[in-house]
Amino acid sequence: MTTTSPRPSAPAAARLRPGDLAGLASVGLRTRKLRAALSALGIAIGVAAIVAVLGLASSAKAALLAEIQVLGTNLLTVTNGQTLAGATAELPEAAPGMIARLPGVTAVQDTGSVGGVNVYKSPLIPSIETNGLSVDAATLGLLAVAGTSLAQGRFLNAATAREPVAVLGATTAQLLGIDRIRPGMRIWVDSQWFYVTGILNKDTYAPQIDSAVLVGFPAADKYLHFDGHPSEIYVRTVGAPAATTAVDNLLGAQANPQDPSQVTVSQPSAALTAQADAQGVLDTLFLGLGAVALLVGAIGVANIMVISALERRSEIGLRRALGATKGQIRAQFLAEAILLSLAGGAVGVVATAAYARGHGEAVVIPPQAWAGGLAAAVVIGAAAGLLPAIRAARLSPTQALWSI
């Protein structure tokens, strides 16, 4: 009587731990670096666009609101409006003094536009190249009230305000090619020399000062035949918003009692806040562009995974022959697709943050921005790699090894 030994059972398939799966997926990507990098680029662009819409908009708004907080919201400006005939109205010479008498007003400074005067760096410059610069008479305390400061040199004082001396706005200095104050530096104003003593920083609240040449009221009257009428009055109130609103309601009648309708009153901080809120108008467009880029990136990931499954038939067959299950093969290719998309998403988030920091903006990326961007990358990677992973897992060991 013969006895038959029991047939040995097949060994249990080894478990593939998450760490081993991640390492295996990274090996597949490192062997095809250029192809993987190009595929991840589409994901990076799409995620960067999404994060930029949600993050850079918040960063720009935060920087603008922080600047408004520093400069204060208690600045009001009074400018000459228009007459019924459409001509530019004229503010009374006594308007700044009358405004200073209002309760709640703490400081008043003004500028007056000097018409018919051009500015050049030298008399050799052709007269047609005016650069659109203006000449304004300015009071001595303008900087503190208007919210700007000196970048170089000195501002006007009681002595220099009576002499042919000028202070340049930030844009004016750039257009004239003046980057620093040197002794004896002069500019050609209305066929005469004016000495330059200072350059201003950019003014957030009064950008018209940036492209102006500022001279003293007495010098403008003596050398440029200025009529003395202010064209813009800067008014600072006490810090309470209610006081600013109360002064705002009275400024038109106080500046020009005879015809308040010819006076324009504005609050620069309110305009800037509205500008910050309006920056989200194009968010939908950029989100659409980001979605298109993500779709292109998903197609690239799917393409590289399909090609990878075809090129690695022998690897798949060998792993199956050595005991790897269909689930492990499927998990390997799916992990490669997710890792590729996640790398692209991380690059997109980091690139957006670096761009914001490089442009001097506060990096305020909400958690939903970067988390949403990375989540979108993972979902895109999983969706793009699912079909190639299933196709690779269905490949039989004998059919795969036959191609060796």
C-alpha positions in Angstrom: 0.0 0.0 0.0 1.4 3.3 -1.0 0.8 6.5 0.7 0.9 10.0 -0.9 2.3 12.9 0.9 -0.1 15.9 1.1 0.4 18.6 -1.5 2.3 21.6 0.0 0.1 24.7 0.3 1.1 27.9 -1.5 3.0 30.3 0.7 1.0 33.2 2.0 1.7 36.5 0.1 3.9 38.9 1.9 2.3 42.0 3.1 3.4 45.3 1.4 3.8 47.9 4.1 3.0 51.6 3.4 6.7 52.5 3.7 7.7 49.7 1.3 5.0 50.8 -1.1 6.2 54.4 -1.0 9.8 53.4 -1.6 8.7 51.1 -4.5 6.7 53.9 -6.1 9.6 56.3 -5.8 11.9 53.8 -7.5 9.6 53.7 -10.5 9.6 57.4 -10.8 13.4 57.9 -10.3 14.2 55.6 -13.2 12.3 57.9 -15.5 13.2 61.3 -14.1 12.6 63.6 -17.1 9.3 62.0 -18.1 8.1 62.2 -14.5 9.2 65.8 -14.1 7.4 66.9 -17.3 4.2 65.1 -16.2 4.4 66.7 -12.7 4.8 70.1 -14.3 1.2 70.2 -15.5 0.0 69.3 -12.0 2.3 72.0 -10.5 0.9 74.7 -12.8 -2.7 73.8 -12.1 -2.2 73.7 -8.3 -0.2 76.9 -8.4 -3.0 78.6 -10.3 -5.6 77.4 -7.7 -3.4 78.4 -4.7 -2.5 81.7 -6.4 -6.2 82.6 -6.7 -7.0 81.8 -3.1 -3.6 82.5 -1.6 -2.0 85.4 -3.5 -5.3 87.3 -3.5 -5.4 87.0 0.3 -1.7 87.9 0.5 -2.2 91.1 -1.6 -5.3 92.0 0.4 -3.5 91.5 3.7 -0.6 93.6 2.6 -2.9 96.4 1.4 -5.0 96.3 4.6 -1.8 96.3 6.7 -0.6 99.4 4.9 -4.0 101.1 5.4 -3.8 100.2 9.1 -0.4 101.9 9.4 -1.4 105.0 7.4 -4.8 105.3 9.2 -8.3 105.7 7.8 -8.8 109.3 9.0 -7.5 111.0 5.9 -9.9 113.0 3.7 -9.0 114.8 0.5 -10.7 117.8 -1.0 -10.1 118.6 -4.7 -11.6 121.1 -7.2 -14.5 119.6 -9.1 -16.1 120.9 -12.3 -18.4 123.8 -13.1 -21.7 123.4 -14.9 -20.0 124.2 -18.2 -17.5 121.3 -17.6 -14.5 123.4 -16.8 -12.2 122.8 -13.8 -13.5 124.6 -10.7 -11.3 126.6 -8.4 -11.0 126.2 -4.7 -10.9 129.5 -2.7 -7.5 130.5 -1.3 -9.0 130.5 2.2 -10.3 127.0 1.9 -7.6 125.3 4.0 -8.0 127.8 6.8 -11.8 127.4 6.8 -11.5 123.6 6.9 -9.1 123.7 9.8 -11.8 125.3 11.9 -14.1 122.3 11.7 -14.5 120.3 14.9 -12.7 117.0 14.7 -10.0 118.2 12.2 -6.5 117.8 13.6 -4.3 118.8 10.6 -4.7 120.4 7.2 -2.1 120.7 4.4 -2.6 121.4 0.7 -1.0 121.5 -2.7 -1.7 123.8 -5.7 -1.2 122.8 -9.3 1.0 125.3 -11.3 -0.3 125.2 -14.8 1.6 125.7 -18.0 5.0 124.7 -16.5 7.2 121.8 -17.8 10.1 120.1 -16.1 13.3 118.7 -17.7 16.5 117.4 -16.4 18.4 120.0 -18.5 17.6 122.7 -21.1 19.1 120.3 -23.7 16.1 118.0 -23.5 13.6 118.4 -26.4 10.6 120.4 -25.2 8.2 117.7 -26.3 9.6 115.2 -23.8 7.7 116.4 -20.8 7.1 112.9 -19.3 3.7 114.2 -18.1 5.2 115.6 -14.9 3.4 118.3 -12.9 4.7 121.2 -10.7 2.8 121.7 -7.5 3.2 124.2 -4.7 3.2 122.4 -1.4 2.8 123.4 2.3 5.6 122.5 4.7 3.7 119.8 6.7 2.5 117.9 3.7 4.4 114.7 4.3 3.0 113.8 7.6 -0.6 114.5 6.6 -0.5 112.9 3.2 1.1 109.7 4.6 4.4 109.8 2.7 8.0 110.2 3.7 11.4 111.1 2.4 13.5 108.6 0.7 16.6 110.9 0.4 17.5 114.4 1.3 15.4 117.1 3.0 11.9 118.4 2.5 11.0 122.1 2.1 11.4 124.3 5.1 10.6 128.0 5.9 13.8 129.1 4.1 13.9 126.8 1.0 10.1 127.3 0.4 11.0 130.9 -0.8 13.8 129.9 -3.1 14.0 127.9 -6.4 14.2 124.6 -4.6 12.3 121.5 -5.4 11.5 118.0 -4.0 10.8 115.2 -6.4 8.1 112.5 -6.2 9.2 108.9 -6.5 8.0 108.5 -10.1 9.4 112.0 -11.1 12.9 111.1 -9.9 12.8 107.8 -11.8 11.6 109.5 -15.0 14.3 112.2 -14.7 17.0 109.6 -14.1 17.8 110.9 -10.6 18.5 108.1 -8.0 20.3 110.1 -5.3 20.7 113.6 -4.1 24.1 115.2 -4.9 25.3 118.7 -3.9 24.3 121.3 -6.4 21.9 119.0 -8.3 19.4 121.0 -10.4 16.5 120.5 -12.8 15.2 122.8 -15.5 11.7 124.2 -14.5 10.0 126.8 -16.7 13.3 128.0 -18.3 15.1 128.4 -15.0 17.1 126.2 -12.6 15.6 124.7 -9.5 17.9 123.0 -6.9 16.8 119.5 -5.8 17.0 118.8 -2.1 14.9 115.6 -1.7 13.2 112.6 -3.2 10.0 111.1 -1.7 8.9 107.5 -1.2 5.8 106.3 -3.1 2.6 107.7 -1.6 -0.2 105.1 -1.2 -2.9 107.6 -0.4 -1.9 110.3 -2.8 -0.3 108.7 -5.9 -0.5 112.1 -7.7 2.4 113.3 -5.6 4.6 110.6 -7.0 4.6 112.3 -10.5 5.0 115.8 -9.2 7.7 118.3 -8.5 7.0 120.1 -5.2 8.0 123.7 -4.6 7.1 126.1 -1.8 4.1 128.4 -2.2 6.2 131.6 -2.0 8.6 130.2 -4.6 5.8 129.2 -6.9 4.4 132.7 -6.6 7.7 134.4 -7.2 9.3 132.3 -9.9 6.4 130.5 -11.6 3.6 133.1 -11.3 1.3 130.8 -9.3 -2.1 132.2 -8.5 -2.2 130.8 -5.0 -5.4 128.7 -5.3 -5.1 125.1 -3.8 -6.0 122.2 -6.0 -5.9 119.4 -3.4 -6.4 119.7 0.4 -5.4 116.9 2.7 -7.4 116.7 6.0 -6.6 114.6 9.0 -9.3 114.0 11.6 -9.4 112.4 15.0 -9.2 108.6 14.9 -12.9 107.8 15.5 -14.7 106.8 12.3 -17.8 108.7 13.4 -15.8 111.9 13.6 -14.3 111.3 10.1 -17.8 110.7 8.7 -19.0 113.9 10.3 -16.2 116.0 8.9 -16.7 114.3 5.5 -20.3 115.5 5.4 -19.2 119.1 6.1 -16.1 119.5 3.9 -17.8 120.5 0.7 -19.7 123.4 2.2 -16.8 124.5 4.3 -14.3 124.5 1.5 -16.5 126.4 -0.9 -19.6 127.9 0.8 -20.7 129.6 -2.4 -20.9 126.4 -4.5 -20.3 123.2 -2.6 -21.2 121.1 -5.7 -17.9 122.2 -7.3 -15.9 120.4 -4.5 -15.0 116.7 -4.6 -14.4 115.0 -1.3 -13.0 111.5 -1.0 -11.5 109.1 1.5 -8.4 107.3 0.1 -8.5 104.4 2.5 -12.1 103.6 1.5 -11.1 103.5 -2.1 -8.2 101.2 -1.4 -10.3 98.9 0.7 -12.8 98.7 -2.2 -9.9 97.9 -4.5 -8.8 95.1 -2.2 -12.3 93.7 -2.2 -12.6 94.0 -6.0 -9.5 91.8 -6.6 -11.6 88.7 -6.3 -13.7 89.5 -9.4 -11.3 87.5 -11.7 -11.0 84.5 -9.2 -13.5 82.4 -11.2 -11.4 82.9 -14.4 -8.2 81.9 -12.8 -9.9 78.9 -11.1 -11.0 77.8 -14.5 -7.5 78.1 -15.9 -6.2 76.1 -13.0 -8.7 73.4 -13.6 -7.7 73.2 -17.3 -4.0 72.9 -16.2 -4.9 70.2 -13.8 -6.8 68.3 -16.5 -3.8 68.6 -18.8 -1.6 67.4 -15.9 -3.9 64.4 -15.3 -3.7 63.4 -18.9 0.1 63.6 -18.7 0.1 61.4 -15.6 -2.2 58.9 -17.2 0.0 58.8 -20.2 3.1 58.1 -18.3 1.5 55.4 -16.2 0.1 53.6 -19.3 3.5 53.7 -21.0 5.2 52.7 -17.8 2.9 49.6 -17.5 3.8 48.6 -21.1 7.5 49.1 -20.7 7.6 47.2 -17.4 5.8 44.0 -18.4 8.8 41.9 -17.6 9.0 43.5 -14.1 5.4 42.9 -13.5 5.7 39.2 -14.6 8.7 38.6 -12.4 7.1 40.1 -9.4 3.9 38.1 -10.0 6.0 34.9 -10.4 7.7 35.7 -7.1 4.4 35.9 -5.3 3.2 39.5 -5.7 -0.6 39.7 -5.8 -2.7 41.6 -8.2 -3.6 44.0 -5.4 0.0 44.7 -4.7 0.7 45.4 -8.4 -2.3 47.7 -8.5 -1.3 49.5 -5.4 2.2 50.0 -6.7 1.1 51.7 -9.9 -1.6 53.7 -8.1 1.0 54.9 -5.6 3.3 56.0 -8.3 0.6 58.1 -9.9 -0.4 59.6 -6.6 3.2 60.3 -5.6 3.9 62.0 -9.0 0.8 64.2 -8.6 1.6 65.0 -5.0 5.1 66.1 -5.9 3.7 68.4 -8.6 1.2 69.8 -6.1 3.9 70.5 -3.5 6.0 72.3 -6.1 3.0 74.4 -7.1 2.3 75.4 -3.4 5.9 76.2 -2.7 6.4 78.2 -5.9 3.3 80.3 -5.1 4.5 81.1 -1.6 8.0 81.9 -3.0 6.5 84.2 -5.6 4.5 86.1 -3.0 7.5 86.5 -0.6 9.8 87.6 -3.5 7.4 90.4 -4.4 7.4 91.7 -0.8 3.8 90.6 0.0 2.7 89.0 3.2 2.4 85.3 2.5 -1.1 84.6 3.7 -2.2 81.3 2.1 -5.3 80.0 3.8 -5.2 76.4 4.9 -8.1 75.6 2.5 -5.9 76.9 -0.4 -2.8 74.7 0.0 -4.8 71.8 1.5 -7.3 72.0 -1.4 -4.5 72.2 -3.9 -2.7 69.2 -2.6 -6.0 67.3 -2.2 -6.8 68.1 -5.8 -3.4 66.8 -6.9 -3.9 63.5 -5.0 -7.4 63.0 -6.4 -6.2 63.8 -9.9 -3.3 61.4 -9.5 -5.5 58.6 -8.2 -8.0 59.1 -11.0 -5.3 59.2 -13.7 -3.5 56.2 -12.4 -6.4 54.0 -11.7 -6.9 52.5 -15.2 -3.2 51.9 -15.8 -2.9 50.2 -12.4 -5.9 47.9 -13.1 -4.4 47.0 -16.5 -1.0 46.2 -15.0 -2.6 44.1 -12.3 -4.6 42.0 -14.8 -1.4 41.0 -16.7 -0.7 37.3 -16.1 2.8 36.3 -15.1 3.3 34.0 -18.1 2.1 36.6 -20.6 4.4 39.2 -19.0 7.4 36.9 -18.9 6.9 35.9 -22.5 8.0 39.4 -23.5 11.5 38.9 -21.9 
